Amino acid sequence: NGSVVSAGGVQYMSAGSGVRHSEFNPSKTEEMAFLQIWLLPNVQNEAPRYETMDIAPKEKDGKLRLFLSKDGRERSMRIKADADIYAAALDGAQSVSFDMPEGHKAWVQVARGSVHVNGVSLRRGDGLAVETSGRLEFRDAENAEFLLFDLEPLAER
């Protein structure tokens, strides 16, 4: 497979035997930034899979847009991990909240701008681990784009 992932796009790959992977910026003049994220799989010995998705800015403007999930709901890509991953873009007075289920943990990764999560100020490059269930409030943002990882408890393997 080969593809170009546009700004705001997502590439999903589940590895397997015989998989080779490389990434590069095809532009000689424009800078590129990307997040590479690894999750523990919830299955073993399945065929590798590759998929891409473009997320239009309006799909995450002022809201959490589910783009990776273990069941593929809400037009998300199905992943082989016990997690739901959301993207959001907030600015100014926009806010969004998320009710974290009992027993789950979360990770917030800020890709651009700044945002407050339950009063904690985060900016580009910052990550926040959340170890207890309850409501997460995202507000007071300045040109923010971030990811929210809703992580289920690890199952016995």
N, C-alpha and C positions, 0 to 999 in steps of 0.2 A: 504494500500500500504506500501511497505517497499523497500528501495533501498540504494545502496551505490553510492554516487556521488564522482567520482574520481577528482583528481587535475585538475583544469581548467573547471570542469563540472558545470552545472547549474541545479537547481531544481526550478520548478515553481509550486506554489500552489495558487489557488483561494479558499478562505474559504467559508464556508456555515454552515448551521446547522448540528450538529452531527460530526463535524470535530475535531479530536484530533491530535496534532502534537508534535513530540519531535525530538531532534537532539542529536547525540553523536558521539564521535570518537571511531570507533571499534578497533583501534590499541592500544595496551598497551604500545608500545614503541615509536611510531612516533607522533610528534606534528601535530596539525591541526589548520588551520586558515580559516575562512570563513566570507563572508559579508552577512548579512541578510538585505534585502531591502524591504520596504513596499511602495506601491503606492496606491493612491486613485482609487477605481474602477470607470469605466464609465458606469456600469450597476448594477442593483440591482436584488436580488431574482432569481439568476440563480443557477444551480447546481454547487457544488464545482468541481474543476478540479485539476489534478496533472500530471506533466510531467517532464521528465529530458532530458538533452542534454549534450553530451560530445563535447567540442570544441577542435579540434586538434590544437596543437601549430602553425602549418603552416597556419591555417585558419585566425589567427590574427597577424601573424608575419609581421610587417611593414604595417598593414592595419587595418581599422575599420571593424569588423565583426558583422553585425546585428544579435542578437540572441533572442531578445524579441521585438515584435511589435503587434499593435492591429489588423493587417490584416494577419499576418503569412507569409509575403513575404520573399524572399531570404532565404528560409529554416529556418526561425526563428520560435520560438514558439509564438503562438497567446496568447496575454494577454488581460485582461479586464481593460485596462487603456489607457489613451491618451498619450502614450509615445513610443519612439523607444529607445532601449538600445543596445549599441555597446561595444565590448571588443577589446582591441588592446594591442600588445606587441611591444615595440620599444627599440632599443639599438643603440648607436653610431650615425652614420650619417643618420639613418632612420628618416623619418618624414612623417606625415600624416596631412591632413587638413579636415575640415568639415564646410560646409556653413549652418549656422543656419537660418532657415526660419523666415521671419518677424513675430513678435508676440510671437515666441517661447522663452523659457528659457532653460538653460542647467545646468547640474551638472556634474562635473568631479570628480571621486573618484579614487585615486591611491592605488592600492593593493600591489604593489611591486616596488622597485627601485625609480628612480626619472625621472621627465620629465618637460620641460618648455612648458607652454601654453600661447601663445601670450606674451612671455617674462617673465611670472610669474613662478617662480621655485616651483615645488611641489615634495614632497617625500612621501614614504609609509605612509598611514593613512591620508594624506591631502585630503581635498575636496575643490572644487572651484565652486562657484555659478556664473553663467553668466546670466545677466538680459537683454542683448540687442542682437539683431540679428547681423549677420555678420559672418566673417570667423574666425574659431578657428584653430590655427596652433600648432601642437604638434611636438616638436623637442628637440634636445640636451638631449637625454634620456640615462640613464644608467640602463640597465636591468629592464626596466619599464614595468609594466602591469597595465592597468587602464580601467575604465568603463566610457563611455560617455552616459549621459541621455539627449535625445532630448525631451523636455516636451512641449506639446501643451498647449495653454491657457485653463484654466478651463472653461468648459461649464456650463451654468446655469442648476441647477438640481432641 
